[in-house]
Amino acid sequence: MAEPIIQLTGVNKWFGSFHVLRDVDLSVAAGERIVVCGPSGSGKSTLIRCINGLEEHQEGRIVVDGVELTDELGSVDRVRREVGMVFQQWNLFPHLTALENLTLAPTQVLKLPRAEAEERAREQLRRVHIERHADKYPGQLSGGEQQRVAIARALCMQPRIMLFDEPTSALDPEMVKEVLDAMLELAQGGMTMLVVTHEMGFARSVADRVVFMDQGRIVEQKAPREFFGNPEHERTRDFLAKVLPR
């Protein structure tokens, strides 16, 4: 069998005395779509931030596309070239247009010629169905449009893996669907994805596996049909009873 593209083994993480990740083991195959869910404070966001090197784990191993994340800056840089990240807040530069936000990293980090960077940026804006807004500033866009620009910006670095940290939590309800639709198209294209979200409909329709976390541990992980239809642990059942429509 092929090596997993992401492998976490015995990962522990503390914030001071708070033990936020506890002996986490997780293996993700290339092209797999994983939804991570759980109550607030369960360690979901910290988990994916550790995978991108935004947070440093204290124990265990994290290997991403053959590169182990260590305290060496070079390992973090190599991993980040393969991993795109989309946050709750879209973090666009307000003084730059959508197109300029997308071309910044390819020209500065990848050293692409501006013409090539702009061609790549327009391709990704088309991919998330927002190319008509290329010359607008973030303040001229809705929240859903800004989040789709943020997704396109991550895609401009041509990552092999995309991480999403509750990408719809800051959006008005009517804007959620357009962002989830953009993510659905990515999933259908074979992108490896880890998505922290409370959107259980997205988990049902898109995920290959749903991972439930509580108090820093992975409590349960199953295919969506089994996860929603036959949860094994009482804590999972209690969580689903609270988040699923009745």
Steps between C-alpha positions, in 0.01 A plus 500: 500500500610857432641703785244738653539862395441606863602290801463603864637263762466555875465876463473705819468875531477729802415866541662560835338248732208439263542166321328584170599192292530161668673208327348573160548240228365580154583372152375670183537355151562715194168620360311420819247749637487516878252702705604569859219590740445530871405750771679832549835454669542140389826569313370495141653825383823437688527163324499643150714798602763251617484325162588831331768590754303799629509338843789291629424162655706391800484121468445250221560515125327686218605404147349687205571380146818328618630797703504477880410820679776583745626819663716561194365790297580320175258217571216746564575685176502176298168391648334836441588480131278191482220611733241775447310642797165678515401662829176613665589859414616539142800725587514677164711815463237777483718735290549238226246383242393137493742438213785671684430297814534184290820596320691616808629162624570347155714800403671550836539139618501294179666781299256460211500770232206734556327398176515132595381576854205699368406222257508250787299736723227550241479125447441446873246783520311328218526175692305649792265693266609848601716612206271798431616654829874480423550876509288570809636565847399276793277775644294490179428127538258305716633268770436194284679660206797591719524144628498367144782743416688360801450145368623607156803667661597174670454310174738736318788332682389169341483307828455124520303536824238754609418569865181686594447639849125557537488690169129587526473589870544876443247514214136597494284190439411598143869516408593158636380301199716682245815423701401138559427462128852623418644250747283223353648563155850474647410169662359365174829593333693266730659751736615361836293696754473529877202712598414614851130583483162473667332466159379144538326502163838564337651217706226259386532582131873563456709328769664163455539492878365703792730545800341595833720664764432571865735631770802476271447140393363333189202317646359349181565497126281332244358532152206745503231232468630318807590817690154652472300177491681292759730705726685273740581731790253669732687831473459490120130425531456789743680740263295393197176537695589865558617594149271301272155638410213319664 
